[in-house]
Amino acid sequence: MGSFLRTDLDNPWAFVRGAARILAADDDQTHPTTLSDVIVLTSGGTQYDAQTGWTDLGATLTGINISINHSEETFSVDQVLGDIDSLPVSWECSVSTALAENTLEHFQLAWEGSEITTNSTPEPDERTMGYGQSTEYTRRKLVVLYKNSDDLIRAFCFRRAQLQPVESSIGFNKTGEQISIPVQFKCLADTSVSDVKSRFFTVIEQVGA
């Protein structure tokens, strides 16, 4: 007798929970088509290292969240009580997290800071970054990686991303939550991609045996 309640619980991707990893690259980095374009997959001491051009954003708090939303228009006629059709009119995509590692590089990324300079005259060396009123956003590529309990990797590869307004504050207190740097990226459509369903991002996942 067949099963009435149909599920696919043997699928290695049926249940997903756990921390992920986020990497960034310059906007002119080639969009990955395989996982090995982003991280080293060959076994050994460098396995899972970021490939050239990609940088790990390190530890995070509050998870790494990928959000998709869209709006639509509906169609109706006088003779029918209810909508007769609907079509999407806009799509939105964003990636958000809080960077737990309080490095100057992360402040620079989240706050559109100035170039970081190093002064070797003092002892020890001193580094300086400025913050002010940037008139534009830095565009970059993002990849969010997750490895499941079967050691299979799934990657969400975002073609174009830039900062999205989000309040970011740090407070130095004797007790309380640790300091983190909230950051949210707006994902932009890459109009050079002919397939309109692939203009925000692609997903690459390993298939089990």
Residue pairs with C-beta under 8 A, 6 or more apart in sequence:
7 14
8 14
9 15
12 148
12 149
12 150
12 152
12 208
13 148
13 152
13 154
13 205
16 146
16 148
18 146
18 148
19 60
19 63
19 64
20 63
20 64
20 144
20 145
20 146
21 56
21 64
21 144
21 145
21 146
22 56
22 57
22 60
22 64
22 95
22 97
22 142
22 143
22 144
22 145
23 38
23 39
23 50
23 54
23 55
23 56
23 57
23 142
23 143
23 145
24 54
24 55
24 57
24 109
24 140
24 141
24 142
24 143
25 53
25 54
25 55
25 140
25 141
25 142
25 143
26 53
26 140
26 141
27 138
27 139
27 140
27 141
27 160
29 53
29 54
29 141
30 37
31 141
31 157
31 159
31 190
31 202
32 38
32 143
32 155
32 157
32 202
32 204
33 204
34 204
35 41
35 153
35 155
35 204
35 206
36 51
37 51
38 50
38 51
38 54
38 143
38 145
38 155
38 157
39 48
39 49
39 50
39 51
39 54
39 145
40 46
40 47
40 48
40 49
40 50
40 51
41 47
41 48
50 56
54 143
57 97
57 99
57 106
57 109
58 99
58 100
58 101
58 103
58 106
59 99
59 100
59 101
60 97
60 98
60 99
60 100
60 180
61 97
61 98
61 100
61 178
61 180
62 97
62 98
62 180
63 97
64 95
64 96
64 97
64 144
65 95
65 96
65 97
66 93
66 94
66 95
66 144
66 156
67 92
67 93
67 94
67 95
67 96
68 91
68 92
68 93
69 91
69 92
69 93
70 88
70 89
70 90
70 91
70 92
71 88
71 89
71 90
72 86
72 87
72 88
72 89
73 86
73 87
73 89
74 83
74 85
74 86
75 83
75 84
75 85
75 86
75 87
76 82
76 83
76 84
77 84
91 189
91 200
92 186
93 158
93 186
93 187
93 200
93 201
94 164
94 184
94 185
94 186
94 187
95 142
95 144
95 158
95 161
95 184
95 185
95 187
96 166
96 182
96 183
96 184
96 185
97 182
97 183
98 180
98 181
98 182
98 183
99 106
99 109
99 110
99 180
99 181
99 183
100 178
100 180
102 170
102 179
102 180
102 181
104 113
104 116
104 127
104 129
105 116
106 181
107 113
107 129
107 131
107 181
108 114
108 116
108 129
109 138
109 183
110 163
110 168
110 181
110 182
110 183
111 131
111 168
112 131
112 134
112 137
112 138
112 163
113 129
113 130
113 131
114 129
114 130
114 131
114 132
115 129
116 127
116 128
116 129
117 127
117 128
117 129
118 125
118 126
118 127
118 128
119 125
119 126
119 127
119 128
137 162
137 163
138 162
138 163
139 160
139 161
139 162
139 188
140 161
140 162
141 157
141 158
141 159
141 160
141 161
142 157
142 158
142 161
142 185
142 187
143 155
143 156
143 157
143 158
144 155
144 156
144 158
145 153
145 154
145 155
146 153
146 154
146 155
147 153
148 154
150 208
152 205
152 206
152 207
152 208
153 205
153 206
154 203
154 204
154 205
154 206
155 203
155 204
155 205
156 201
156 202
156 203
157 201
157 202
157 203
157 204
158 185
158 187
158 200
158 201
159 187
159 188
159 190
159 193
159 199
159 200
159 201
159 202
160 187
160 188
160 189
160 190
161 185
161 186
161 187
161 188
162 185
162 186
162 188
163 183
163 184
163 185
163 186
164 184
164 185
164 186
165 184
166 182
166 183
166 184
167 182
168 181
168 182
168 183
170 179
170 181
171 179
172 179
187 200
187 201
188 200
189 199
189 200
190 199
190 200
191 199
193 199
